Each structure stands twice: as structure tokens, then as C-alpha cells.
Amino acid sequence: DGNGDGNVSREEWLLFNKSQPLLLFPAYQMQEALRSKIIGTGWWQAMQEKRTAQFRQQNIFEILEQMNDEDNEKRDQMYR
């Protein structure tokens, strides 16, 4: 929570992940272990390919930024 409001916004999450990528590495390792044990890596790979086709090779940071931009646009429209 960078601004002390008690919430972590998408922007704060993006900044944190960009500045501290190694902190999430254990979570990534756990994700990979779970994928291999649950349904199998082939199924997860197929789902990832579907997401990739849907989001056109955007990485998670770009997707979250796009979501944030869309949320900001909706908020701006509410106050017009």
C-alpha cells in the first residue's frame, strides 16, 4: 500500500512487481508445481494458449494496465 489508504491498487501492484520481481518467484514455483499435479501441464498450457490468443501476447503488466485504463475511463464517464 504505497499511499497508505489501506488498499493496494492495480497501479501500486504493478509498481511493486516491477521493482521486486524476485519476491513473487516462490509463488511462480508453487504455481508450476500445482499445475503439474492438478490436471497436468498440458491442460494448463492449452489454457495459456487460449489466453495468449485472446490478449495477443500481452504480458500480465500490460493486461493490468489496460484494465486500469478501462476502469479509469468508466469512472471518468460516471462523473461527466
QUIMOJO-V327358 format. One record per residue. OMEGA is omega in whole degrees, 0 to 359 (999 if undefined). D_FIRST is the distance of its C-alpha to the first C-alpha in Angstrom with 2 decimals. Layout:
# QUIMOJO-V327358
omega;d_first
OMEGA;D_FIRST
OMEGA;D_FIRST
This chain:
# QUIMOJO-V327358
omega;d_first
185;0.00
184;3.77
175;5.76
181;5.55
179;6.91
179;6.23
174;5.77
179;4.84
176;7.67
180;10.42
179;10.21
179;6.80
179;8.45
180;11.59
179;10.70
182;9.38
178;12.57
183;14.73
184;13.98
185;14.11
182;16.60
179;18.39
179;15.72
182;16.46
177;20.17
177;21.04
177;19.68
178;21.87
178;24.77
178;24.46
180;24.42
178;27.59
179;29.23
179;28.61
181;29.96
182;33.09
184;33.67
179;32.89
180;35.27
185;35.54
179;34.12
180;36.60
180;35.19
178;31.59
178;32.93
178;34.72
178;31.60
178;29.76
176;32.75
178;32.61
180;28.96
179;29.88
182;32.79
186;30.73
173;27.98
173;30.43
177;28.94
174;25.43
185;22.83
180;19.65
179;17.72
178;20.48
180;20.56
177;16.89
178;17.40
178;20.57
179;19.01
178;16.49
179;19.56
177;21.52
179;19.05
179;19.03
178;22.81
179;23.20
178;21.25
180;23.40
180;26.49
184;25.78
178;25.86
999;28.99
